[in-house]
Amino acid sequence: MKKLLLAFTIFLFFSAFALAQLSVTGSVKDSNGQPLPGASVIVKGTTNGTQTDFDGNFSINIENDSDILVFSYVGFTTQEMTVGNQETIDVTLEEDTALLDEVVVVGYGTQERRKVTGAIETVQGDAVVETPVLTADNALAGRVAGLTVNQVNAEPGRDNARLLIRGVGTTGNNDPLIVIDGVANRGGFSRIDPNDIESISVLKDASAAIYGAQAANGVILVTTKRGKEGKPTISYSYNRAFVSPTREIELADAELYARSVNTLASQQGQPEVYSAEQIQAFANGSTPSTNWVNEVYKSFSDQQRHSLSVRGGAEKTKYFASLGMAQQDGLFKGNDDTGFKQYNVRANLDTEVAKNLNLRLDLAGRNERRDFLQYQDATLYGNTVRAAPDIPATIQGLPARGREAQNPLAIAQGPGYLRNNGYIFNSLINLDYHVPFIQGLTIGGWMAADYSTTQERHFFQPFTFYEDANSDGTVEAVQGGPSFNNNYLRVTDNDGLSLTYNANIDYNRTFDEHTIGVFMAYEQNKTTSDVTQAQRNGFETSQIDQLFAGSGDASLQSNTGYATELTRQNYFGRVSYDYASKYLVKFVFRYDGSSIFPEGNRFGFFPGVEAAWRISQEGFFADNIKFINELKLRGSYGELGNDRVDPFQYLNLFQVFSGNREGYVFGGQDVNIIGPSVVANPNITWETLETTNVGLDLGMFNNSLTFSADVFKQLRADILGPRNVSVPNYTGLDLPDENIREVENKGFELQARYNKSFNDFNFYVGANYNYAKSNVLFIDEEGIYPEEYQKAEGHVVGSTLAYDYLGFYRTEADLETYPSLSDNPRIGDPYYRDVNNDGIINSDDRIRIDSNTIPNGGFGVVPQVQYGFQIGGDYKGIELNAAFAGQAKAKQYLRYSFSNGNNGYRYFLENAFDPVFNPDGTLPAFNRGNNTQELSTLWLRDVSFLRLQSIELAYSLPTDIISTMGLSNLRFSISAFNLITWDKLKKDGLSDPASLNIEGWEYPFTKSINFGISLNF
């Protein structure tokens, strides 16, 4: 009986379970009736889900007929359906065209991505915020194909990046044009709060021609956020980071240093400096060794940013406003004042002030304060890296003398400083009138006023270090630094104002399948600056940092000042046509004039044409190749200019010679005189660029996989450079530069991205790669070099002359075999290739090295190859994102100098050859071949690298939890910048591969670990 009851109970249980489980079957297809295999089908609010099979069919069990099924597939719009009494549900998903409909900012307008015909890349503001840096430009590294981002300095306030678009195209200025919210020449965008940025677009080809004579180096368009229709959203974020050097360079310790000093003395025929007992004491630690890098720099410094914004609006009025503060401290010990601090405010308003009349008002302000030590970088960092490890950095906790009585710790604790305090104000007011009786016609105009004022104060004062002069344990204060007559306060005030006016007419209309766009505009700009400088020397005390406290002696006082004024006048426009979104043609132009050039030669015409064919829209393609959603071929040709040259070279230049220093004496009085300087060039003009680009855009599997490729060629002519002629010195004249140089630049770019969703897990991976190589076609070098192979023509811009290193003399046989650069070669000297085979090594044997550096310095290495990739995903509020950036085909000279009293890198000292003390050394003997006149390939290092540029782990709390607190989002994150670098210098203990200084005398490159919180109300 019990068995029967048990069986009956089990029967009732499974019967109830079967009745509770409803089975729903069906299919998921696209709008063309094609099945979508792998589509997600999930019961809303649960983890109960499945995927469609190869034929798009599915089957799922549900608990009740009120359940909602959610259907999703990458590249399609998600659908939801209530089950009800349906046992079979067939769903058709519509293609999600958000990617193709994405609005891309182009020159003086916007465009749907599907209709973009030029080589334009866009980075959304979210990607910039993801990287925990205070400089927005550094966040772009590795994210845009064709954009070189080079951070050449990590010191707070000087850590903005240098940018290049498609490498180096000229021996002149290579900086791209920066346009912020439609206004050019507002300065860089590095200090814009990343939370305020909506998007950044990079124009790389003829699409930049609408900017005329300023477009040859490419254009970067920065767009800040604007209001959106909807209830106000208040957002706040706080980030706190700990910044530390990316690596610790390895200098010689006291033992290695002492042995090396003795070896060097032996090579010079001098007696040993250190005894064996002293060296042993260094080795066993009984006599301490000073690590000057650790003594001078903190292990980490503090960085933080606060950002608060409100965004919202109604149908007729929309607004965005923000406040922000950013701060980063310096790494010098003993000084808490160095660093950077910024306050920023922004308000963007869009409103319909009357029917068909719209007003746009933008206001932005920023205060930037930079505090540095009073000495130049080379002094500070040179006296850190080169200070001998056998002398102390401190004595009884106080700064010791240090190298050459310039201990950076003493300087850091001294009263002197270099301070730059600036205020920037940007404003724009715009009116657009939509003409009611002509559909698609808009008439508009705007005015932008940009004002900046900066005061730099350089208080150059004595400092104090301490020493035990009598070796009795009593320390005494000693004054170091400038003498009474050489200490000073220099105050420089710089006020700048830029006024830009624009009037435009815009017409866009679609007739059946024909779309026509016409945009015409007039623009003018006037930029003025006024610089005043005053200086007094001879301060009796450093307690008063005001000019009146300096000496009253006129010989210890100076002042100067100057003003500049530049004007531009432009007419420009764009005409576009497309048929059925398949055949796209665009013509852009600018008639550009500038006061930089002489009358009669101030205006130039800069045209560009772009065309594209969306093959995927053709019936023969769309009906037969289903997995490709977008296939577009595009091409462009343009003529652009570069007028970033010194102004007024068409005038004879004169120089003012100060009476008390360089002038004349009449009647016992100093008088100022004016003398000739540079002869005028009445024919000066801008650089001209002919650029050709061919590209392909591809989207597959409902645009879950996208790919683009571009091939480009640029020919730059009329580059300014000197002719190889001269005039006698007695004339006092210099000849002007002329537009005679030519450079070719060509390469290619690849970019791909893949997105995929698996139920609640979303995943993406992206990559980009670009190659660009310049080639000098003409520089006037006739008669300069004795050998043809020494000419710069045929090499990259910035190539250098160097000896081709073969090895060094290890034996007497080597001395007899290889000719030497020296008249008296010694064992341990380097020897070089006899390039011209004349049996003599001299300057004629130097060869051209494509070392990829920009002339005049300031940028560092320019790699021919740059690449990056991003990977990330999210699952139920958990996010992980990482971005990598790398470079290849990049070389940099890295050398050393060493002597008694001046330390060197461990790598160089350990490997320096000596026939007695280090016969297995792999480098020449100490200081052999390391001077500038003997620069050789020995010191040329590969500075390719791959860097984990940024990584972020974040968690957003579920909505049902935070909604009770009145929040719509609460997100916690931990992120890092420059966390890991893979390169070929690290193993040798050398500096970061982005290093600019040939001997590493610079502020350490840094990485950071950041903790953040953001919330929305």
C-alpha positions, 0 to 999 in steps of 0.5 A, a space after each residue: 500500500 505504501 509503494 502505491 501511495 508513493 508512486 501516486 505522489 510521484 505521478 502527481 508531482 511530475 504531472 504538476 511540474 509538466 502542467 507548470 512548464 509551458 513549451 514555446 517554439 519558433 524561429 528568428 529571422 532577419 527582414 529578408 527572411 534569412 535565419 539568424 543562427 545563434 540569436 539569444 532568446 531569454 525570459 526577461 528578468 531570469 537566467 532562463 534562456 537559449 539560442 537559435 540553431 543553425 536554421 534559426 529555430 528555438 525551443 524554450 520552457 516557460 513558467 506562465 503565459 505572462 512571461 516576456 521573451 527577449 530576442 537579441 542578435 548582434 547588429 539587430 534591434 532587440 525585441 520583446 514579446 509577451 507569450 500569452 497563449 502562443 505556442 509558436 512565436 516567429 520573430 523578425 529582427 530589424 537591422 540595427 543601423 545605429 553604427 551606420 547612422 552614427 553622426 560623425 563630426 566633419 569640417 563645419 558640419 556633421 554627417 552619417 557614417 554611412 555617407 562619409 567619403 573621406 579618411 575620418 576617424 572618430 573617438 567617442 568621449 567615453 574612451 577618453 574618460 576610460 584612461 586615467 590621465 589629466 591630459 585628454 590627448 594622451 588618452 588617444 594613444 593607440 586608438 586612431 590609425 594614423 595618429 601619432 601620440 607622443 608624450 615627451 615629458 611626464 612632469 605635471 603641467 608639461 605632460 601634454 602629448 605631441 600629435 602627428 597625423 600620418 607621420 612627418 610630412 615637412 621639414 617645417 612645422 608638423 603640428 595638426 590644426 586643432 578645432 574646438 567646437 567649430 573654432 580653430 586655433 583655440 590652442 590644444 585640447 589636452 586640458 579640456 576635462 575629458 568628461 566634457 568631451 563628446 567626440 574627437 574626429 581626425 581628418 586625414 585626407 582631402 576632407 581637411 581641405 575645407 580648412 585651407 592653408 592650415 590643413 596640410 598637417 591634418 585636422 583634429 575636431 574636438 566636440 564638447 557635450 551639449 544638452 539632450 531632451 529629457 529630464 536633467 541628469 546630474 553626474 559626478 565623478 571623482 578619481 584619485 590616482 597614485 603616480 610613480 615612475 614607469 621604471 627605475 633607471 639603473 645607475 652604477 652603485 658605489 662599488 661599480 663606480 669606484 672600480 670604473 673610476 680606477 679603470 678610467 684613471 689607469 687608461 689615462 695613465 693616472 694613479 688609482 683614485 679608490 683603494 681596494 679597501 674603499 671598494 670592498 667597503 662599498 661592496 659589503 655595504 659598510 660604506 653606503 652607496 647613494 641611489 640618487 634617483 631614490 633620494 631625489 624622487 618620491 616613490 609616488 605622487 598624488 593625482 585627482 580629478 573632480 567633475 560635476 555636470 548637469 545635462 538635460 532639456 526640453 523640445 526647445 531648450 537644451 543645456 549642458 553645464 559642468 564644473 571641474 578640478 584637477 590636480 597632480 603633485 610633483 615627484 621631487 622630495 622636499 617640495 610640496 609646491 611643484 605640480 599642476 592644478 586646474 579649475 574649469 567651468 563650461 556651459 553649452 546652451 541650445 534654444 529656439 528663441 523664436 519660430 525657426 530661429 535657434 540660438 547656441 551659446 557656449 561659455 568655457 573658462 579654465 584656470 591653469 597653474 603650473 609650479 616648477 623648480 627654479 632650475 632648468 630640467 638639464 640641471 635638475 635631472 643631470 645632477 640626479 643621474 650623474 651625481 656620484 654614488 659615493 657622495 651623500 644626498 643628505 647629511 644628518 637629514 639635510 641636503 648635502 652639497 651634491 654634484 657641483 654644489 647643485 643638489 636637487 634636494 637643496 634646490 627643491 627646498 630652496 625659495 626659488 621657483 618658476 610659476 606659470 598661472 594662466 586664465 583661458 576664456 572661450 565664448 561663442 554665440 551662434 544664430 541659425 535661421 531656418 528659412 520657412 519658405 525654402 525647405 532645407 535652407 538655413 542661414 546662420 552666423 556666429 562670433 567667437 571670442 577667445 581670451 587668455 592671460 598668463 603670468 610667468 614668474 621666475 624667482 631665481 634665488 640662492 639655496 642652502 646645502 649643508 656639509 661637515 667641513 671639519 669632519 667633526 660631525 658639525 654641519 654648517 649651512 652653505 649658500 649655493 646657487 646664483 650670486 647677488 648680481 645674478 639672482 633675479 625675479 623675472 615677470 612675464 605677462 602675456 595677454 592674447 585675444 582672438 576674435 572670429 566671425 563667421 557667416 554661412 548658408 546651408 542647404 540640404 534637400 532630398 528629392 526622391 533618391 537624390 540628396 543635395 547639400 550646399 554649404 557656403 561661408 565667410 570667416 575672418 579672424 584677428 589674433 593679437 597678443 601683448 607681452 611685457 617682461 620686467 626683471 630685477 637682479 640683486 635681491 637682498 632677501 628671498 623672503 619678498 618675491 616682488 620686483 620692488 625688492 630687487 636692486 635699485 641699480 639700473 645695471 641690474 634692471 631690465 625690461 622688454 615687451 612686444 606685440 603681435 597681430 595676425 589676421 585671416 580672411 576666408 571664403 569656403 564651402 562644401 557641395 555634396 550629392 548622393 544618389 540612393 545612398 549608393 553614389 556619394 560625391 563631395 567637393 570642398 574648397 577654401 579661398 584662404 588669405 593671411 597677413 603672414 604673407 605679402 599683399 598680392 600673394 596672401 590668398 590661395 585656393 585649396 580644393 578637395 574632392 571625395 567620392 564613394 561607392 557603397 557597393 553593398 547597396 547594389 541589388 546584385 550584391 545585397 541579394 547574393 552576399 548576405 553576410 556583408 552589410 556594408 562595403 564601401 570604396 572611397 577615394 579623395 584628392 586634395 590640395 592643402 596648405 601649411 602656413 605655420 611659418 614665421 610671419 612677415 618674412 616679406 619685410 626686411 627685418 631689423 634688430 634692436 641692440 640694447 645700449 647697455 649691452 650691445 649698443 653704442 656709446 655717444 657722449 658717454 651715454 649708452 644708446 640703443 641702435 637698430 641694425 639690419 638682420 634678415 633680408 626680405 623674401 617678397 615671394 614667400 608663400 605657404 607650403 602646398 600639399 597634394 594628397 591622394 587617398 584610397 580607402 575601403 570600409 567593410 561591415 560583416 555579420 550585421 556589422 558585428 565585424 567592421 574593417 577599414 583600410 586606407 592607402 595614401 600618398 602626399 607630396 609636399 612642396 614649397 617648404 621653406 629652407 635656405 639656399 646654399 649660398 652666403 653673403 659676406 659677414 661685413 654686410 651684417 645680413 642673413 639671407 631669407 628662407 625660400 619655398 624650395 624644399 620638397 617632401 614625399 610621405 606615403 603609407 597605409 592604415 588598417 583598422 578592425 573591430 568585432 562585437 559579440 553578445 552572449 546573453 548578458 555578456 557583451 564582448 569587443 576587440 579592436 585593433 589598428 595599424 599604420 605605416 607612414 614613411 617620409 622621403 626628402 625629395 629636395 633640399 638645397 645641399 649642392 656642395 655641402 657634402 663631399 659624398 653623395 650618400 651623405 645627402 638628406 635627399 632620399 631619406 626620412 625627414 630628420 635623418 642624421 649623419 653618423 659613423 657606421 660602427 663596426 667594433 673596437 680595437 681589442 688587439 694590436 692586430 686590430 689596430 693594424 687592420 682597421 683604419 681609425 678616426 683618431 691619429 693615435 688610436 688606442 686599444 679600446 677605441 671604436 673603429 668605423 666602416 671606410 664607406 668611400 674606401 679611401 683607406 682613411 676614416 674621416 667625416 666623409 665616411 659618415 652615412 645617413 641614418 633614418 633615425 625618425 626624429 623631427 628637426 629642431 627637437 621637441 617631439 622625440 622619436 617618430 615611429 614609422 609603424 604605430 599600432 594599438 588594440 583594445 579589448 573588453 567586455 561587460 557582464 551584469 554590471 561588471 566591466 573590464 576594458 584594456 587598451 594597448 599602444 605600440 610603435 615599431 621601426 623607431 630608433 633613438 640615440 642613447 649614450 653616456 658620459 662618465 668621469 671621476 665625479 660623474 656617474 653613468 648607467 650601470 649597463 655602460 660601465 659594466 660593459 666598457 672594455 678594458 684589456 686588464 679589468 674587463 677583457 670581455 667587455 662588449 662596448 668600447 673603453 670608457 668615453 670612447 666615441 661618445 662625443 657629439 662629433 663622433 656620433 655613430 650607430 654604436 649608440 643607436 637603439 631600437 625603441 620599439 615598444 608595446 605598452 598597456 596604455 590603460 586598463 579598467 575594472 569597474 562595477 555598476 550596482 544594479 538599478 533596483 538597489 540604487 534607485 531607492 537612493 535616488 540614483 540612476 547609476 553608481 559605478 566604482 572603478 580601478 584603472 591604470 595608465 602606462 602600467 606595463 611596457 615591453 621594450 628592448 631597453 628595460 633589460 639594460 636598465 635604461 630609460 623609458 623608450 619614449 625618452 627624449 634626452 640622449 642621456 636620460 636627463 629628464 623627469 621620469 616617465 610615469 604610470 598611475 593606479 587610479 580609483 574612481 567613483 561616478 554616479 548619476 542622479 
